[in-house]
Amino acid sequence: MAAITALPPPPPIDDGCALFLDVDGTLLEFAPRPDEVEVPQQLREALAALHARLQGAVALVSGRSIAVLDILLAPPRLPASGLHGLERRHGRRIHHAPRAPEALDRVRSEAVRVAARHPGAVVEDKGAALALHWRAAPQAGGELQAFARAALPRLPGYRLQPGNDVIELRPAVRRGVRADKGAAILAFMQEPPFAGRRPVFAGDDITDEAGFAAVNSRGGISVLVGPPRESAAHFALAGTAEVHAWIGASA
Ligand SMILES: O=P(O)(O)OC[C@H]1O[C@H](O[C@H]2O[C@H](CO)[C@@H](O)[C@H](O)[C@H]2O)[C@H](O)[C@@H](O)[C@@H]1O
C-alpha cells in the first residue's frame, strides 16, 4: 500500500463501467447507531438512474446484511453483497452466508451484558456475524475490542473485522472460499451485465481495501472516501456529499 497524501478525484462514471458501492460512510453519512441512518430520496433516484444507464451493472457491497440493505435503499433492489462478502444476490441467484454456530448465541448474550455497562454501545446481531459498536460510547471501545478478541477462539472459522468505531466477529470463509468484498466484486465481474466492463469501487473503511485491490487488479477505478489514510485506492473523495455529487453527475 502506498501512503496517501492527495489522491485525485475519480473520473466520471461512463457507460463502460460496472459500479460497486460501499454503503455506510460512502453512500450514507454515519449515525450514532446503525438503525439511525438517513437515506436521501435523491440518492435512491440517482442509484436507480445509474442502474438503468449502466444496464444493471450497479451493486452494493456492504458489511450490512442484504436484508437490511433492501430495507434501507430499495427501491431500487440492486444486486448486492452483504456481510463483507459472505452473502451475495444477483437477480434470483442468492448465495447465503454460513449458518451461525451455536457458540455465537452465548457470545452474543455475553456481549450484550458487556455493552449494557456502557450507555450508547450497541450489539448488532447480523445472523452469522456480530458487530460491537461504540460510536455513541467511545469509552466502551477498549472493552468491546478486548471482548471480541477473547471470544474469537470460541468461534472456529471466525475472524475479527475491524471497522469504523466497530469490531465484528464474522466467518472468514464461505464454503471453504475466502469471503471479502474483493472476492464478491470479482464474482460479480464474471457475470453479465458486469462482465467485460471496467470495475469502479468506492468505499471508506478497512473492509473496503479488499475491494480496492480487486478493482485495481482489473484495471479499474478504486475510490477512497473520507480523510487521507494508507490505502490501495488510486482516487479519493472527501465524503458522502462528494460521492453523491459524483454519482449524481453520472446518473
Ligand atoms: O461496509 P459498509 O456498508 O460500510 O458497512 C460497515 C458497517 O456499517 C454499519 O456500521 C457503521 O455505520 C453505523 C451507522 O452510521 C455507525 O453507527 C457505525 O459506527 C459504523 O461502524 C453497520 O452497522 C455494520 O453492520 C456494517 O458492517
The ligand as an ORCA input file, in Angstrom:
! r2SCAN-3c Opt
* xyz 0 1
  O     -19.441     -1.954      4.542
  P     -20.381     -0.871      4.967
  O     -21.592     -0.744      4.109
  O     -19.677      0.442      5.153
  O     -20.893     -1.339      6.407
  C     -19.987     -1.337      7.501
  C     -20.761     -1.358      8.792
  O     -21.674     -0.258      8.736
  C     -22.562     -0.088      9.830
  O     -21.830      0.432     10.909
  C     -21.300      1.708     10.634
  O     -22.378      2.625     10.377
  C     -23.247      2.891     11.501
  C     -24.361      3.809     11.026
  O     -23.829      5.013     10.538
  C     -22.427      3.519     12.634
  O     -23.264      3.756     13.766
  C     -21.268      2.585     12.994
  O     -20.408      3.245     13.931
  C     -20.426      2.214     11.762
  O     -19.440      1.245     12.091
  C     -23.274     -1.368     10.167
  O     -23.982     -1.209     11.368
  C     -22.360     -2.578     10.213
  O     -23.139     -3.765     10.317
  C     -21.544     -2.648      8.929
  O     -20.677     -3.760      8.949
*
